[in-house]
Amino acid sequence: MTVPRPIYYFVLFISAFCYGQQELQKGFELLETGQFETAEHFFGDYLKSEPAHKTAQICYGRAVGLSGEPQRANQWFAGLLETYPKDVEIQINYNESFLWDEQYAKAKPLYQELVASNPDNFAAVLGYANTLSNLKEYREALDWVEKALVLKPDNKSAQLSRKYMRLGHANEQIAKQRYREGETLLEAIFTDFPEDKDVLLNLANLYLITKEVAKAKAIYGRYATSPKDSITALNGIALAAHIGENDRQALRTAKRSKSGLRRFDDPELTEKTYDRYVQALIWNRKFHAAKRQIDSLDPQYPDRNWVRALKATLGMYTGDFKASLEQYNAILDGDGQSFDGNLGKANALFASDCTMAAYKAAFNTLDIFKNQKDALGLIEKMDALHTPAVEEQVAYTFDNGNNIAFSTNTLADVPLSTTFRTTVSYQYRSTENSVSGNKANSHVVLAGLLYKPFPKTLLKTIFGLNNARFTNEAYTQPVLNVKLGLKPYKLQNLELGYQREVQNFNADLIEREIVMNHYGLNYNLGTNFNLGWYTQLMHTQQTDANTRNLLFTSLYYNVLHKPALKLGVNYQYIAFKEQLPTVYFSPEQYRAMEVFVDFRGKVSEKTSYLATAATGLQRVEEDPQTAIFRAEAGVRHQFSKRLSGNIYGKYSNIASATAAGFEFTELGLKLKWLLAKWPLFHDHLYAQKAP
């Protein structure tokens, strides 16, 4: 949040002897009303006839300094001190001239000496408090302003200084994520300034940061005491609704705010309101309307950063990250300290898969905005993706063919850089048929290399051995998985791959030592109007001389985004060259059509869920159609920053490795543990950040 700089009132210096001199009264009034240049001329003319008049000399110095020439005022008071050594009034003004020139470090020792010899001088004590406040030494500043208020209880200048000290100290605490301390400091200001507008906005901002949406809305309600303030309040309430994941309410509120602008001629308020309105359009994925509004604003506000930020936000939501980067760079070209420009660029680089550049941009944001929560959150997110981790999955399955299986999979993932990582995994699967008594188990050890030669390009190679054991026999087969992942255009994903694996679904199939060579293509096309299309093509050659061709395609529509609700239609086609019904399910033609629903969301900040279900019809060769149904549900919980886990369950009666009429159920548990606090390749950057 932005805390206004402390305001210094020249009234502090004017003591009783000034007001006792009627011939200077007009000059005093000019100083009091802030007409400093006119006051400078008044006292300058007076000094031509009365050059030794000390009060006029002091007032002249103040007028010079407050009219924008603090260095000349400093030299003036330094000269007066030579004429009037140890004069307290002149010393106070000399010290204050350093504050006008923002030389707070130079003023501090001067005030320390002054208050040590004049502990009961109100102006000296308050000046020292203000100096400490400008140096961001808020705790000590508040102690000294309390001493000033003991000397002059209820003094408005001291109370005003205390307000801004508390605002600054609260801002400091909030930046350190000490939110309750910040809240207490802000609320304390109401004692001197009930329902102060600055404090209300800072409190509302605090509640937005902590995502206490109801509290933020209540504060904005208190702020709206006039028609114009109501516009500001509605803009804030719209943002609160967005943070509370109610974007429809955010847009309704932003529309109310925009319609209320007609009554006011306030350029700044107009810009902020249109800014919020376009943001709300984007949040609601009304991209065409948002673009039209931005296009209408562009000629009115050429080269304005808030319009550039809107263009960049639209690019982020529509997958045009290149356009977003251009806008953020344009913002930074004009204002290198821009928060929107710095953090926006970091997010756009991360979305563009330029991770190292995103790290640098995020760290640059933190250099400017210390402990900024969103920048820290982005770095934490990138850290989690590139920190060494181990994942354990345990599953129990059973089907209506009397097969039961228990499996475990342990995976260690070690990123060595943002472009290169290694994996090692061990899979164990034990299967048994309770009717035939056949038992088998398999052990699969894999090592993987993942490399990103370019952004949005991933080359994945996994190789290893599959050792299968059954009755008194065993065999070992090499396995391999090679994939190339690409994002050729925005909102598109393409994956080409080859996989060599050993059939291990049940004991009977393990015994047959069937090796499958899969050649596949996966393609997903997204759109900015909520429609998507996913397709999988796969050709499989098996060591039993059989081949299989598979087509799976899915057309889906994103009904909601928070929570995510997806509806769609799936079509699947499978054809085997040879039909071996007594060995495994291998029809000449298999077709299935189903409708599905996919629902995902959050129960809380740390707990999320998913639920999917599909139903339809399947047909094996020329057999009658039969109904199919499959479902999956799971709950994931983040126990800590480094430990997460989820439980899940699956059910399906779609034809699979056995035959139509097959029913399959799986229950499982997954745990993921980050082995370190941060990525290996950033130890040197994080060493100084370690707690």
SEKEPA-6188 format. One line per 8 residues: number of its first residue (from 0); their letters; for each residue x, y, z of C-alpha. Coordinates in nm, 3 decimals, always signed. Layout:
BEGIN
NUM) a) X Y Z; ...
//
This chain:
BEGIN
0) mtvprpiy) +0.000 +0.000 +0.000; +0.109 +0.364 -0.048; +0.147 +0.570 +0.267; +0.155 +0.950 +0.218; +0.466 +1.131 +0.332; +0.437 +1.312 +0.669; +0.313 +1.674 +0.637; +0.501 +1.939 +0.824
8) yfvlfisa) +0.319 +2.250 +0.933; +0.513 +2.570 +0.946; +0.278 +2.674 +1.232; +0.504 +2.479 +1.469; +0.780 +2.734 +1.438; +0.571 +3.049 +1.479; +0.585 +3.124 +1.850; +0.395 +3.382 +2.047
16) fcygqqel) +0.646 +3.658 +1.983; +0.572 +3.639 +1.607; +0.204 +3.705 +1.648; +0.269 +3.994 +1.877; +0.409 +4.201 +1.595; +0.127 +4.355 +1.397; +0.343 +4.487 +1.113; +0.429 +4.126 +1.016
24) qkgfelle) +0.075 +3.991 +1.050; +0.010 +3.988 +0.674; +0.326 +3.781 +0.618; +0.222 +3.534 +0.888; -0.112 +3.491 +0.715; +0.060 +3.426 +0.383; +0.267 +3.152 +0.546; -0.037 +3.004 +0.718
32) tgqfetae) -0.232 +2.985 +0.390; +0.057 +2.831 +0.198; +0.132 +3.132 -0.025; +0.503 +3.084 +0.023; +0.634 +3.271 -0.284; +0.427 +3.576 -0.197; +0.544 +3.546 +0.165; +0.904 +3.534 +0.042
40) hffgdylk) +0.857 +3.865 -0.139; +0.676 +4.018 +0.160; +0.948 +3.933 +0.413; +1.223 +4.008 +0.164; +1.085 +4.360 +0.116; +1.045 +4.402 +0.492; +1.408 +4.305 +0.554; +1.526 +4.579 +0.318
48) sepahkta) +1.411 +4.832 +0.578; +1.461 +4.616 +0.887; +1.754 +4.384 +0.797; +1.826 +4.281 +1.158; +1.467 +4.185 +1.248; +1.514 +3.824 +1.367; +1.149 +3.721 +1.333; +1.133 +3.849 +0.976
56) qicygrav) +1.461 +3.672 +0.900; +1.322 +3.341 +1.025; +0.995 +3.385 +0.837; +1.185 +3.475 +0.520; +1.395 +3.157 +0.548; +1.086 +2.946 +0.595; +0.914 +3.107 +0.297; +1.220 +3.037 +0.080
64) glsgepqr) +1.244 +2.675 +0.188; +0.875 +2.598 +0.162; +0.847 +2.762 -0.181; +1.081 +2.496 -0.324; +1.436 +2.613 -0.248; +1.532 +2.412 +0.062; +1.906 +2.432 -0.001; +1.898 +2.814 -0.016
72) anqwfagl) +1.691 +2.814 +0.303; +1.946 +2.584 +0.468; +2.227 +2.825 +0.383; +2.016 +3.117 +0.510; +1.957 +2.956 +0.850; +2.321 +2.848 +0.872; +2.414 +3.215 +0.833; +2.163 +3.316 +1.101
80) letypkdv) +2.318 +3.066 +1.340; +2.649 +3.243 +1.301; +2.478 +3.566 +1.402; +2.263 +3.405 +1.676; +2.462 +3.107 +1.807; +2.258 +2.850 +1.997; +1.929 +3.027 +1.923; +1.674 +2.749 +1.963
88) eiqinyne) +1.418 +2.889 +1.718; +1.678 +2.931 +1.444; +1.825 +2.587 +1.520; +1.480 +2.429 +1.484; +1.431 +2.593 +1.146; +1.783 +2.503 +1.035; +1.718 +2.139 +1.123; +1.381 +2.145 +0.951
96) sflwdeqy) +1.537 +2.280 +0.632; +1.712 +1.944 +0.597; +1.370 +1.777 +0.610; +1.243 +2.002 +0.331; +1.543 +1.888 +0.124; +1.478 +1.523 +0.221; +1.821 +1.497 +0.387; +1.683 +1.304 +0.681
104) akakplyq) +2.007 +1.130 +0.773; +2.178 +1.470 +0.816; +1.889 +1.604 +1.020; +1.883 +1.313 +1.267; +2.203 +1.390 +1.467; +2.117 +1.761 +1.472; +1.776 +1.685 +1.624; +1.931 +1.437 +1.867
112) elvasnpd) +2.157 +1.711 +2.000; +1.871 +1.962 +2.006; +1.626 +1.747 +2.203; +1.900 +1.642 +2.443; +1.949 +2.006 +2.545; +1.584 +2.108 +2.500; +1.371 +1.807 +2.600; +1.066 +2.023 +2.666
120) nfaavlgy) +1.068 +2.209 +2.336; +0.762 +2.085 +2.147; +0.879 +2.186 +1.798; +1.218 +2.020 +1.852; +1.066 +1.696 +1.982; +0.808 +1.677 +1.702; +1.072 +1.759 +1.440; +1.289 +1.474 +1.569
128) antlsnlk) +0.988 +1.238 +1.558; +0.917 +1.337 +1.198; +1.282 +1.288 +1.105; +1.279 +0.935 +1.244; +0.954 +0.866 +1.060; +1.107 +0.970 +0.729; +1.397 +0.735 +0.799; +1.134 +0.460 +0.848
136) eyrealdw) +1.237 +0.418 +1.213; +0.871 +0.404 +1.303; +0.881 +0.253 +1.652; +1.118 +0.518 +1.784; +0.932 +0.788 +1.590; +0.607 +0.690 +1.761; +0.778 +0.706 +2.101; +0.894 +1.062 +2.032
144) vekalvlk) +0.562 +1.183 +1.893; +0.400 +1.059 +2.214; +0.649 +1.274 +2.407; +0.548 +1.570 +2.191; +0.182 +1.505 +2.271; +0.262 +1.501 +2.642; +0.406 +1.851 +2.598; +0.104 +1.967 +2.397
152) pdnksaql) -0.191 +1.732 +2.437; -0.434 +1.720 +2.144; -0.201 +1.919 +1.920; -0.333 +1.866 +1.565; +0.008 +1.876 +1.398; +0.144 +1.607 +1.630; -0.168 +1.396 +1.586; -0.135 +1.424 +1.210
160) srkymrlg) +0.230 +1.320 +1.227; +0.132 +1.026 +1.447; -0.128 +0.923 +1.188; +0.130 +0.899 +0.910; +0.381 +0.727 +1.137; +0.122 +0.462 +1.216; +0.036 +0.432 +0.846; +0.403 +0.386 +0.759
168) haneqiak) +0.463 +0.140 +1.041; +0.149 -0.054 +0.945; +0.268 -0.069 +0.584; +0.602 -0.204 +0.705; +0.434 -0.474 +0.916; +0.201 -0.576 +0.632; +0.499 -0.607 +0.395; +0.649 -0.850 +0.647
176) qryreget) +0.314 -1.039 +0.648; +0.249 -0.938 +1.010; -0.109 -0.861 +0.921; -0.267 -0.840 +1.265; +0.001 -0.598 +1.387; -0.067 -0.382 +1.083; -0.440 -0.396 +1.146; -0.396 -0.284 +1.507
184) lleaiftd) -0.182 +0.013 +1.403; -0.435 +0.123 +1.143; -0.731 +0.098 +1.376; -0.545 +0.301 +1.641; -0.553 +0.602 +1.407; -0.932 +0.622 +1.442; -0.881 +0.752 +1.798; -0.752 +1.083 +1.656
192) fpedkdvl) -0.925 +1.072 +1.316; -1.251 +0.875 +1.327; -1.338 +0.709 +0.993; -1.031 +0.863 +0.827; -1.045 +0.796 +0.452; -0.675 +0.709 +0.418; -0.702 +0.456 +0.698; -1.019 +0.299 +0.558
200) lnlanlyl) -0.852 +0.245 +0.218; -0.544 +0.097 +0.382; -0.756 -0.134 +0.596; -0.953 -0.246 +0.291; -0.628 -0.314 +0.106; -0.502 -0.520 +0.399; -0.815 -0.735 +0.392; -0.778 -0.781 +0.015
208) itkevaka) -0.421 -0.904 +0.070; -0.536 -1.150 +0.337; -0.838 -1.246 +0.123; -1.082 -1.150 +0.400; -1.337 -1.049 +0.140; -1.631 -0.981 +0.371; -1.421 -0.749 +0.588; -1.291 -0.565 +0.281
216) kaiygrya) -1.644 -0.508 +0.152; -1.756 -0.382 +0.494; -1.471 -0.129 +0.503; -1.558 -0.005 +0.155; -1.916 +0.034 +0.277; -1.790 +0.262 +0.556; -1.582 +0.457 +0.303; -1.882 +0.534 +0.081
224) tspkdsit) -2.009 +0.845 +0.261; -2.053 +1.057 -0.052; -2.156 +0.988 -0.413; -1.796 +1.028 -0.536; -1.652 +0.808 -0.260; -1.916 +0.549 -0.348; -1.754 +0.512 -0.691; -1.417 +0.440 -0.528
232) alngiala) -1.586 +0.197 -0.290; -1.760 +0.010 -0.573; -1.427 -0.024 -0.755; -1.282 -0.180 -0.442; -1.582 -0.408 -0.387; -1.547 -0.534 -0.746; -1.187 -0.634 -0.676; -1.291 -0.797 -0.349
240) ahigendr) -1.554 -1.002 -0.535; -1.288 -1.118 -0.782; -1.055 -1.222 -0.500; -1.350 -1.408 -0.349; -1.388 -1.590 -0.685; -1.723 -1.431 -0.764; -1.640 -1.270 -1.097; -2.002 -1.224 -1.199
248) qalrtakr) -2.062 -1.005 -0.896; -1.738 -0.822 -0.974; -1.865 -0.732 -1.322; -2.209 -0.624 -1.194; -2.041 -0.399 -0.939; -1.797 -0.255 -1.194; -2.088 -0.172 -1.425; -2.261 +0.016 -1.141
256) sksglrrf) -1.942 +0.207 -1.073; -1.901 +0.301 -1.442; -2.261 +0.416 -1.475; -2.217 +0.644 -1.172; -1.930 +0.833 -1.336; -2.169 +1.051 -1.538; -2.227 +1.272 -1.236; -1.862 +1.367 -1.189
264) ddpeltek) -1.585 +1.534 -1.384; -1.291 +1.363 -1.216; -1.026 +1.236 -1.464; -0.838 +1.025 -1.209; -1.154 +0.856 -1.079; -1.270 +0.800 -1.439; -0.946 +0.623 -1.529; -0.955 +0.400 -1.221
272) tydryvqa) -1.317 +0.309 -1.283; -1.268 +0.217 -1.649; -0.958 +0.024 -1.548; -1.162 -0.186 -1.304; -1.447 -0.231 -1.551; -1.221 -0.371 -1.823; -1.049 -0.594 -1.568; -1.390 -0.732 -1.469
280) liwnrkfh) -1.471 -0.803 -1.835; -1.146 -0.999 -1.864; -1.208 -1.187 -1.539; -1.541 -1.297 -1.685; -1.370 -1.401 -2.012; -1.564 -1.146 -2.212; -1.257 -1.093 -2.424; -1.420 -0.933 -2.728
288) aakrqids) -1.600 -0.677 -2.513; -1.278 -0.608 -2.321; -1.082 -0.555 -2.643; -1.346 -0.320 -2.780; -1.335 -0.118 -2.460; -0.953 -0.107 -2.463; -0.957 +0.004 -2.828; -1.191 +0.289 -2.736
296) ldpqypdr) -0.969 +0.395 -2.444; -0.644 +0.384 -2.642; -0.700 +0.708 -2.840; -0.821 +0.890 -2.528; -0.526 +0.782 -2.314; -0.232 +0.729 -2.552; +0.079 +0.572 -2.403; -0.078 +0.544 -2.057
304) nwvralka) +0.055 +0.261 -1.844; -0.282 +0.156 -1.705; -0.411 +0.100 -2.060; -0.094 -0.095 -2.144; -0.149 -0.304 -1.832; -0.503 -0.385 -1.950; -0.368 -0.498 -2.288; -0.111 -0.714 -2.109
312) tlgmytgd) -0.375 -0.866 -1.881; -0.591 -0.950 -2.181; -0.292 -1.121 -2.340; -0.228 -1.328 -2.027; -0.588 -1.449 -2.017; -0.602 -1.529 -2.389; -0.266 -1.706 -2.405; -0.094 -1.431 -2.605
320) fkasleqy) +0.204 -1.405 -2.371; +0.426 -1.245 -2.636; +0.186 -0.951 -2.662; +0.176 -0.925 -2.282; +0.555 -0.911 -2.261; +0.562 -0.631 -2.518; +0.319 -0.427 -2.311; +0.499 -0.489 -1.981
328) naildgdg) +0.831 -0.394 -2.140; +0.672 -0.075 -2.272; +0.553 +0.007 -1.920; +0.902 -0.051 -1.779; +1.064 +0.160 -2.051; +0.874 +0.458 -1.915; +0.874 +0.361 -1.547; +1.130 +0.105 -1.432
336) qsfdgnlg) +0.980 +0.114 -1.081; +0.629 +0.014 -1.194; +0.484 -0.267 -0.987; +0.247 -0.378 -1.264; +0.533 -0.374 -1.513; +0.781 -0.569 -1.301; +0.553 -0.836 -1.158; +0.352 -0.860 -1.479
344) kanalfas) +0.669 -0.924 -1.677; +0.772 -1.197 -1.432; +0.436 -1.371 -1.470; +0.440 -1.336 -1.850; +0.790 -1.483 -1.870; +0.686 -1.775 -1.650; +0.379 -1.837 -1.866; +0.608 -1.823 -2.172
352) dctmaayk) +0.821 -2.102 -2.018; +1.120 -1.866 -1.979; +1.174 -1.968 -1.620; +1.519 -1.825 -1.549; +1.414 -1.489 -1.692; +1.097 -1.507 -1.479; +1.309 -1.566 -1.168; +1.519 -1.259 -1.248
360) aafntldi) +1.212 -1.044 -1.306; +1.052 -1.164 -0.981; +1.369 -1.092 -0.784; +1.386 -0.750 -0.944; +1.029 -0.688 -0.826; +1.134 -0.777 -0.471; +1.433 -0.544 -0.491; +1.188 -0.259 -0.551
368) fknqkdal) +0.894 -0.382 -0.341; +1.038 -0.556 -0.036; +0.861 -0.876 +0.068; +0.583 -0.822 -0.186; +0.345 -1.113 -0.138; +0.259 -1.183 -0.503; +0.623 -1.179 -0.613; +0.713 -1.411 -0.325
376) gliekmda) +0.424 -1.638 -0.425; +0.546 -1.660 -0.785; +0.899 -1.748 -0.672; +0.758 -2.008 -0.433; +0.554 -2.157 -0.717; +0.858 -2.180 -0.945; +1.063 -2.325 -0.659; +0.809 -2.600 -0.603
384) lhtpavee) +0.832 -2.698 -0.971; +1.212 -2.719 -0.963; +1.288 -2.856 -0.616; +1.406 -3.218 -0.577; +1.109 -3.430 -0.477; +1.003 -3.784 -0.412; +0.654 -3.913 -0.488; +0.497 -4.234 -0.363
392) qvaytfdn) +0.182 -4.392 -0.505; +0.009 -4.697 -0.362; -0.290 -4.854 -0.536; -0.522 -5.152 -0.488; -0.729 -5.275 -0.786; -0.986 -5.546 -0.843; -1.216 -5.641 -1.130; -1.505 -5.872 -1.208
400) gnniafst) -1.264 -6.121 -1.365; -1.149 -6.216 -1.015; -0.819 -6.036 -1.059; -0.674 -5.835 -0.774; -0.357 -5.633 -0.779; -0.142 -5.427 -0.547; +0.106 -5.178 -0.684; +0.351 -4.917 -0.564
408) ntladvpl) +0.544 -4.658 -0.758; +0.828 -4.455 -0.609; +0.954 -4.163 -0.817; +1.247 -3.932 -0.742; +1.263 -3.612 -0.946; +1.584 -3.406 -0.938; +1.582 -3.084 -1.145; +1.940 -2.976 -1.213
416) sttfrttv) +1.835 -2.654 -1.385; +1.521 -2.499 -1.529; +1.591 -2.683 -1.856; +1.729 -3.018 -1.742; +1.611 -3.271 -1.485; +1.657 -3.638 -1.408; +1.413 -3.895 -1.269; +1.449 -4.239 -1.117
424) syqyrste) +1.154 -4.462 -1.038; +1.076 -4.807 -0.910; +0.744 -4.981 -0.976; +0.624 -5.298 -0.811; +0.301 -5.472 -0.910; +0.167 -5.796 -0.769; -0.136 -5.960 -0.935; -0.341 -6.269 -0.859
432) nsvsgnka) -0.650 -6.440 -0.996; -0.854 -6.577 -0.708; -1.019 -6.847 -0.924; -0.728 -6.987 -1.126; -0.473 -6.918 -0.855; -0.232 -6.763 -1.108; +0.007 -6.520 -0.946; +0.268 -6.289 -1.093
440) nshvvlag) +0.460 -5.980 -1.006; +0.670 -5.731 -1.191; +0.953 -5.497 -1.098; +1.021 -5.198 -1.321; +1.322 -4.973 -1.269; +1.337 -4.658 -1.481; +1.572 -4.365 -1.526; +1.468 -4.053 -1.710
448) llykpfpk) +1.616 -3.742 -1.866; +1.400 -3.439 -1.939; +1.542 -3.152 -2.141; +1.398 -2.822 -2.264; +1.612 -2.708 -2.557; +1.378 -2.414 -2.612; +1.084 -2.259 -2.427; +0.764 -2.461 -2.474
456) tllktifg) +0.965 -2.759 -2.605; +1.024 -3.067 -2.390; +1.222 -3.377 -2.485; +1.160 -3.666 -2.248; +1.351 -3.995 -2.250; +1.284 -4.272 -1.997; +1.455 -4.609 -2.014; +1.482 -4.910 -1.786
464) lnnarftn) +1.410 -5.276 -1.723; +1.093 -5.472 -1.653; +1.149 -5.792 -1.456; +0.844 -6.024 -1.439; +0.813 -6.336 -1.223; +0.542 -6.602 -1.222; +0.527 -6.961 -1.090; +0.889 -7.074 -1.126
472) eaytqpvl) +0.979 -6.861 -1.426; +1.098 -6.509 -1.487; +1.205 -6.281 -1.767; +1.351 -5.932 -1.807; +1.264 -5.692 -2.086; +1.399 -5.344 -2.166; +1.142 -5.063 -2.163; +1.163 -4.720 -2.321
480) nvklglkp) +0.954 -4.407 -2.343; +1.051 -4.114 -2.568; +0.830 -3.806 -2.608; +0.858 -3.468 -2.770; +0.621 -3.206 -2.632; +0.556 -2.883 -2.821; +0.335 -2.577 -2.800; +0.333 -2.478 -3.167
488) yklqnlel) +0.081 -2.195 -3.129; -0.097 -2.030 -2.840; -0.354 -2.253 -2.666; -0.222 -2.560 -2.849; -0.027 -2.860 -2.719; +0.125 -3.134 -2.934; +0.301 -3.448 -2.814; +0.474 -3.709 -3.029
496) gyqrevqn) +0.602 -4.026 -2.870; +0.723 -4.381 -2.875; +0.686 -4.623 -2.584; +0.804 -4.979 -2.535; +0.627 -5.149 -2.245; +0.543 -5.495 -2.117; +0.180 -5.593 -2.061; +0.135 -5.636 -1.685
504) fnadlier) -0.238 -5.590 -1.627; -0.298 -5.933 -1.477; -0.110 -6.258 -1.410; -0.220 -6.429 -1.731; -0.095 -6.145 -1.948; +0.233 -6.117 -1.757; +0.304 -6.482 -1.827; +0.263 -6.430 -2.201
512) eivmnhyg) +0.550 -6.176 -2.207; +0.374 -5.949 -2.453; +0.581 -5.644 -2.539; +0.395 -5.349 -2.690; +0.553 -5.079 -2.907; +0.332 -4.771 -2.910; +0.366 -4.488 -3.161; +0.144 -4.200 -3.060
520) lnynlgtn) +0.032 -3.845 -3.115; -0.164 -3.631 -2.867; -0.303 -3.294 -2.964; -0.505 -3.044 -2.763; -0.659 -2.728 -2.905; -0.798 -2.465 -2.670; -0.994 -2.153 -2.758; -1.084 -1.824 -2.596
528) fnlgwytq) -1.455 -1.904 -2.622; -1.440 -2.199 -2.379; -1.445 -2.476 -2.639; -1.164 -2.733 -2.656; -1.072 -3.038 -2.858; -0.840 -3.321 -2.756; -0.731 -3.606 -2.986; -0.512 -3.912 -2.934
536) lmhtqqtd) -0.388 -4.136 -3.213; -0.190 -4.451 -3.137; -0.054 -4.739 -3.340; +0.070 -5.040 -3.141; +0.284 -5.329 -3.261; +0.306 -5.631 -3.029; +0.556 -5.914 -3.005; +0.274 -6.167 -3.054
544) antrnllf) +0.248 -6.029 -3.412; -0.075 -5.847 -3.341; -0.127 -5.475 -3.402; -0.373 -5.225 -3.266; -0.493 -4.885 -3.388; -0.660 -4.647 -3.146; -0.841 -4.317 -3.190; -0.972 -4.118 -2.898
552) tslyynvl) -1.119 -3.773 -2.947; -1.296 -3.540 -2.706; -1.487 -3.219 -2.769; -1.546 -3.026 -2.447; -1.682 -2.697 -2.319; -1.563 -2.509 -2.009; -1.885 -2.402 -1.841; -1.717 -2.255 -1.531
560) hkpalklg) -1.360 -2.170 -1.439; -1.377 -2.124 -1.060; -1.470 -2.390 -0.970; -1.386 -2.557 -1.301; -1.679 -2.732 -1.466; -1.624 -2.902 -1.800; -1.881 -3.088 -2.014; -1.806 -3.283 -2.327
568) vnyqyiaf) -1.845 -3.573 -2.564; -1.590 -3.853 -2.615; -1.554 -4.093 -2.902; -1.321 -4.395 -2.902; -1.234 -4.637 -3.181; -1.007 -4.946 -3.147; -0.918 -5.203 -3.412; -0.693 -5.512 -3.377
576) keqlptvy) -0.537 -5.693 -3.672; -0.588 -6.036 -3.514; -0.876 -6.136 -3.289; -0.759 -6.338 -2.989; -1.063 -6.331 -2.760; -0.941 -6.617 -2.541; -0.614 -6.436 -2.472; -0.711 -6.071 -2.439
584) fspeqyra) -0.973 -5.827 -2.562; -0.885 -5.772 -2.931; -1.193 -5.696 -3.144; -1.177 -5.617 -3.512; -1.376 -5.303 -3.431; -1.467 -5.139 -3.105; -1.655 -4.809 -3.079; -1.770 -4.608 -2.779
592) mevfvdfr) -1.950 -4.278 -2.746; -1.999 -4.107 -2.411; -2.083 -3.776 -2.250; -1.879 -3.662 -1.952; -1.865 -3.403 -1.679; -1.549 -3.292 -1.500; -1.573 -3.083 -1.183; -1.274 -2.945 -0.992
600) gkvsekts) -1.241 -2.687 -0.720; -1.119 -2.593 -0.375; -1.266 -2.663 -0.035; -1.012 -2.431 +0.124; -0.679 -2.273 +0.043; -0.503 -2.605 +0.107; -0.765 -2.861 +0.006; -0.893 -2.928 -0.347
608) ylataatg) -1.110 -3.192 -0.507; -1.195 -3.344 -0.842; -1.488 -3.550 -0.963; -1.540 -3.682 -1.314; -1.804 -3.911 -1.459; -1.886 -4.037 -1.808; -2.163 -4.250 -1.947; -2.266 -4.366 -2.290
616) lqrveedp) -2.277 -4.667 -2.521; -2.016 -4.906 -2.652; -2.031 -5.159 -2.932; -1.795 -5.453 -2.993; -1.791 -5.548 -3.363; -2.153 -5.622 -3.457; -2.270 -5.712 -3.104; -2.558 -5.518 -2.949
624) qtaifrae) -2.469 -5.190 -2.784; -2.412 -5.191 -2.409; -2.408 -4.910 -2.156; -2.082 -4.784 -2.014; -2.006 -4.582 -1.706; -1.684 -4.462 -1.551; -1.608 -4.224 -1.267; -1.318 -4.088 -1.066
632) agvrhqfs) -1.303 -3.880 -0.749; -1.019 -3.752 -0.540; -0.921 -3.509 -0.266; -0.582 -3.339 -0.242; -0.446 -3.165 +0.066; -0.134 -2.951 +0.108; -0.013 -3.042 +0.457; +0.278 -2.799 +0.439
640) krlsgniy) +0.479 -2.617 +0.174; +0.679 -2.936 +0.120; +0.428 -3.216 +0.179; +0.107 -3.289 -0.010; -0.111 -3.595 -0.051; -0.428 -3.714 -0.214; -0.659 -4.009 -0.207; -0.860 -4.120 -0.508
648) gkysnias) -1.092 -4.384 -0.640; -1.175 -4.500 -0.996; -1.443 -4.719 -1.147; -1.497 -4.821 -1.509; -1.695 -5.081 -1.702; -1.561 -4.977 -2.041; -1.413 -5.262 -2.245; -1.044 -5.303 -2.177
656) ataagfef) -0.780 -5.572 -2.161; -1.029 -5.855 -2.104; -1.367 -5.808 -2.274; -1.687 -5.610 -2.287; -1.870 -5.631 -1.956; -1.544 -5.581 -1.776; -1.564 -5.388 -1.446; -1.258 -5.236 -1.288
664) telglklk) -1.207 -5.051 -0.958; -0.896 -4.881 -0.819; -0.833 -4.717 -0.483; -0.514 -4.524 -0.429; -0.304 -4.288 -0.223; -0.033 -4.046 -0.339; +0.219 -3.853 -0.131; +0.468 -3.595 -0.255
672) wllakwpl) +0.754 -3.460 -0.048; +0.989 -3.181 -0.154; +1.335 -3.290 -0.039; +1.475 -2.938 -0.008; +1.354 -2.587 +0.062; +1.448 -2.457 -0.280; +1.601 -2.568 -0.610; +1.957 -2.695 -0.618
680) fhdhlyaq) +2.061 -2.446 -0.882; +1.947 -2.147 -0.676; +2.127 -2.223 -0.350; +2.353 -1.921 -0.394; +2.051 -1.691 -0.440; +1.852 -1.832 -0.151; +2.137 -1.859 +0.101; +2.087 -1.500 +0.209
688) kap) +1.708 -1.552 +0.222; +1.725 -1.861 +0.441; +1.553 -1.820 +0.777
//
